[in-house]
């Protein structure tokens, strides 16, 4: 099985690192031209450099995914530059601070929801019209295992990922007969800086080794590599996944099997 996205145009939000950088590179490796979206300019440009050094086509756009005008702007850049949008990796997210619900700052709750839910909603709101006009397109939202289960001291993040899965299912139903598929990837722990920040926050003031505890609960005994999640996302974007839509696809080493 060989995936070939030559001639297709992809947008990746949160492209500056972690899963976003990995899927940007993976898309480029199978021929896609990639619009790289991130609020972190240095990190986003670093992903752009990595792709161009490998002979790919990429363009970085600085944007805050929670702001309507920024989302409209990155969509316009994609259309002005390459004329279409075939793949949308709606990936940008933030874990927020680590607190119990009763101690969680209200403004921080709002910020997590703004990035993780409003950002996903706005991305689909402004990308889907182009795909509808084309009669073709694929959206892959980044949710989480936290879309299915709770996690202590991560209430806003957990709530936001439940919401991402709900948005995914609803969007998939709305566009299923317009040639567009919408799915979500739902990783368990992935070996990124985000999970390390969560571990530091959850273990603060405790002698418990959160990583060891979490690894012990995963049947295959390890965290996912970002490349593994990226490979799943590219598969969902390909014609090999042509009958898959409205799903939250888990990748977690057997957790909650």
C-alpha positions as CSV (number, residue, x, y, z in Angstrom):
1,X,0.0,0.0,0.0
2,X,1.5,3.3,-1.1
3,X,-0.2,6.6,-0.3
4,X,0.3,9.3,-2.8
5,X,-1.1,12.8,-2.2
6,X,0.8,14.5,-5.1
7,X,-1.0,17.6,-6.2
8,X,-3.0,17.9,-3.0
9,X,-2.9,20.8,-0.7
10,X,-3.0,20.3,3.1
11,X,-3.4,22.7,6.0
12,X,-1.9,21.7,9.4
13,X,-2.6,23.7,12.5
14,X,-0.2,23.5,15.4
15,X,2.5,22.6,12.9
16,X,5.3,24.0,14.9
17,X,6.0,20.8,16.9
18,X,4.8,17.5,18.3
19,X,2.1,15.7,16.3
20,X,1.6,18.8,14.1
21,X,5.2,18.9,12.9
22,X,5.3,15.1,12.4
23,X,2.1,15.1,10.3
24,X,3.3,18.1,8.2
25,X,6.5,16.2,7.4
26,X,4.5,13.0,6.7
27,X,2.1,14.8,4.3
28,X,5.0,16.4,2.5
29,X,6.8,13.0,2.1
30,X,3.7,11.6,0.2
31,X,3.6,14.6,-2.1
32,X,1.2,17.1,-0.5
33,X,1.9,20.9,-0.4
34,X,1.5,22.1,3.1
35,X,0.3,25.3,4.7
36,X,1.8,25.3,8.2
37,X,-0.2,27.2,10.8
38,X,1.1,28.0,14.3
39,X,1.1,30.9,16.7
40,X,4.8,30.2,17.6
41,X,6.6,31.8,14.6
42,X,10.1,30.3,15.2
43,X,8.7,26.8,15.6
44,X,6.5,27.1,12.6
45,X,9.3,28.4,10.4
46,X,11.5,25.6,11.6
47,X,8.9,23.0,10.3
48,X,8.8,24.9,7.0
49,X,12.6,24.7,6.7
50,X,12.6,21.0,7.5
51,X,10.1,20.4,4.7
52,X,11.8,22.6,2.1
53,X,15.2,21.0,2.9
54,X,13.7,17.7,2.0
55,X,12.5,19.1,-1.3
56,X,8.9,19.6,-0.3
57,X,6.5,22.6,-0.7
58,X,5.5,24.4,2.5
59,X,4.5,27.8,3.6
60,X,4.2,29.0,7.2
61,X,1.4,31.2,8.3
62,X,1.3,32.7,11.8
63,X,-2.2,32.5,13.3
64,X,-4.1,32.2,16.5
65,X,-6.6,29.4,15.7
66,X,-9.1,30.8,18.3
67,X,-9.4,34.1,16.4
68,X,-11.9,34.2,13.5
69,X,-9.9,36.6,11.4
70,X,-6.7,34.5,11.7
71,X,-8.5,31.4,10.6
72,X,-10.0,33.2,7.6
73,X,-6.5,34.5,6.8
74,X,-4.8,31.1,6.7
75,X,-7.6,29.7,4.5
76,X,-7.1,32.6,2.2
77,X,-3.4,32.1,2.0
78,X,-3.9,28.4,1.0
79,X,-6.4,29.4,-1.7
80,X,-4.3,32.3,-3.0
81,X,-1.1,30.2,-3.0
82,X,-2.3,26.8,-4.3
83,X,-6.0,27.3,-5.2
84,X,-7.5,24.5,-3.2
85,X,-7.7,22.6,0.1
86,X,-7.8,18.8,0.0
87,X,-6.7,17.9,3.5
88,X,-7.2,19.7,6.8
89,X,-5.3,18.5,9.9
90,X,-7.2,20.5,12.6
91,X,-4.6,19.7,15.2
92,X,-3.7,22.8,17.3
93,X,-4.4,22.3,21.0
94,X,-3.2,23.2,24.5
95,X,-3.4,21.2,27.7
96,X,-3.8,24.2,30.0
97,X,-2.7,24.3,33.6
98,X,-3.0,21.3,36.0
99,X,-5.6,21.9,38.7
100,X,-8.6,20.3,40.3
101,X,-12.0,21.6,39.1
102,X,-12.5,23.6,42.4
103,X,-9.1,25.3,42.0
104,X,-9.2,25.8,38.3
105,X,-9.0,29.5,37.2
106,X,-12.0,30.5,35.2
107,X,-9.9,32.5,32.7
108,X,-7.7,29.5,32.1
109,X,-10.7,27.2,31.5
110,X,-11.9,29.7,28.9
111,X,-8.5,29.8,27.2
112,X,-8.3,26.0,26.9
113,X,-11.8,25.8,25.4
114,X,-11.1,28.7,23.1
115,X,-8.0,27.0,21.5
116,X,-9.2,23.4,21.6
117,X,-12.9,23.8,20.8
118,X,-13.4,27.2,19.2
119,X,-10.3,26.7,17.1
120,X,-11.5,23.3,15.8
121,X,-15.0,24.8,15.1
122,X,-13.6,27.8,13.3
123,X,-11.2,25.7,11.3
124,X,-14.0,23.5,9.9
125,X,-16.4,26.5,9.5
126,X,-14.0,28.2,7.1
127,X,-12.3,25.2,5.4
128,X,-15.4,23.1,4.7
129,X,-17.0,25.6,2.2
130,X,-13.9,25.2,-0.1
131,X,-14.1,21.4,0.2
132,X,-17.9,21.5,-0.5
133,X,-17.3,23.6,-3.6
134,X,-14.6,21.1,-4.8
135,X,-16.8,18.2,-4.0
136,X,-13.9,16.5,-2.2
137,X,-11.9,16.8,0.9
138,X,-10.8,15.3,4.2
139,X,-10.7,16.7,7.7
140,X,-8.8,15.0,10.5
141,X,-9.4,16.6,13.9
142,X,-7.0,15.8,16.8
143,X,-8.9,14.7,19.8
144,X,-7.4,12.4,22.4
145,X,-8.1,9.3,24.5
146,X,-9.4,12.1,26.8
147,X,-12.4,12.3,24.4
148,X,-13.6,9.0,26.0
149,X,-12.3,9.0,29.6
150,X,-11.7,11.4,32.4
151,X,-8.3,12.6,33.7
152,X,-7.6,14.0,37.1
153,X,-6.8,17.7,37.2
154,X,-7.4,18.2,33.5
155,X,-11.1,19.0,33.4
156,X,-10.9,21.7,30.7
157,X,-8.7,19.7,28.4
158,X,-10.8,16.6,28.9
159,X,-14.0,18.5,28.3
160,X,-12.5,20.1,25.2
161,X,-11.5,16.8,23.7
162,X,-15.0,15.3,24.3
163,X,-16.3,18.4,22.4
164,X,-13.9,17.8,19.5
165,X,-15.3,14.4,19.1
166,X,-18.8,15.8,19.1
167,X,-17.9,18.4,16.5
168,X,-16.3,15.6,14.4
169,X,-19.3,13.4,14.4
170,X,-21.7,16.3,13.6
171,X,-19.6,17.7,10.8
172,X,-19.2,14.2,9.3
173,X,-23.0,13.8,9.1
174,X,-23.4,17.2,7.6
175,X,-21.0,16.7,4.7
176,X,-21.0,12.9,4.2
177,X,-22.9,13.2,0.8
178,X,-20.7,16.1,-0.4
179,X,-17.6,14.0,-1.0
180,X,-16.0,15.0,2.4
181,X,-14.9,12.8,5.2
182,X,-14.4,14.0,8.8
183,X,-12.6,11.9,11.4
184,X,-10.7,12.4,14.6
185,X,-7.5,10.8,15.9
186,X,-7.7,10.0,19.6
187,X,-4.2,9.2,20.8
188,X,-3.3,8.0,24.3
189,X,-0.1,9.3,25.7
190,X,2.3,10.5,23.0
191,X,5.9,11.2,23.7
192,X,5.8,15.0,23.4
193,X,6.5,18.0,25.5
194,X,2.8,18.3,26.2
195,X,2.7,15.0,28.0
196,X,5.8,15.9,29.9
197,X,4.2,19.1,31.1
198,X,1.1,17.2,32.2
199,X,3.2,14.7,34.1
200,X,5.1,17.4,35.9
201,X,1.8,19.1,36.9
202,X,0.1,15.9,38.0
203,X,3.0,14.7,40.1
204,X,3.7,18.1,41.8
205,X,3.7,17.7,45.5
206,X,3.6,13.9,45.3
207,X,6.1,11.1,45.3
208,X,4.2,9.2,42.6
209,X,6.0,8.7,39.3
210,X,3.2,9.5,36.9
211,X,5.1,8.3,33.9
212,X,5.8,4.9,35.4
213,X,2.2,4.6,36.6
214,X,0.9,5.5,33.2
215,X,3.3,3.2,31.3
216,X,2.2,0.3,33.5
217,X,-1.4,0.8,32.5
218,X,-0.6,0.6,28.7
219,X,-0.7,-3.0,27.4
220,X,2.3,-2.6,25.0
221,X,4.2,-0.7,27.7
222,X,5.1,2.5,25.9
223,X,3.9,5.9,24.7
224,X,3.2,6.5,21.1
225,X,5.8,8.2,18.9
226,X,4.6,11.3,17.0
227,X,5.3,9.5,13.7
228,X,2.9,6.7,14.6
229,X,0.1,9.2,15.1
230,X,1.1,11.1,12.0
231,X,0.9,7.9,9.9
232,X,-2.6,7.2,11.1
233,X,-3.6,10.8,10.2
234,X,-2.2,10.4,6.7
235,X,-3.9,7.1,6.3
236,X,-7.3,8.7,7.2
237,X,-6.6,11.5,4.7
238,X,-5.9,8.9,1.9
239,X,-8.3,7.1,-0.3
240,X,-7.5,3.9,1.5
241,X,-9.8,5.2,4.3
242,X,-12.6,6.1,1.8
243,X,-15.4,4.6,3.8
244,X,-14.3,5.9,7.2
245,X,-16.1,9.0,8.5
246,X,-17.5,10.3,11.7
247,X,-15.1,8.2,13.8
248,X,-12.8,8.8,16.8
249,X,-9.9,6.5,15.9
250,X,-7.9,5.5,19.0
251,X,-4.2,4.9,18.9
252,X,-3.0,3.9,22.4
253,X,-1.1,0.6,22.6
254,X,-4.2,-1.3,23.6
255,X,-5.4,0.9,26.5
256,X,-9.1,0.5,27.2
257,X,-9.3,-2.5,24.8
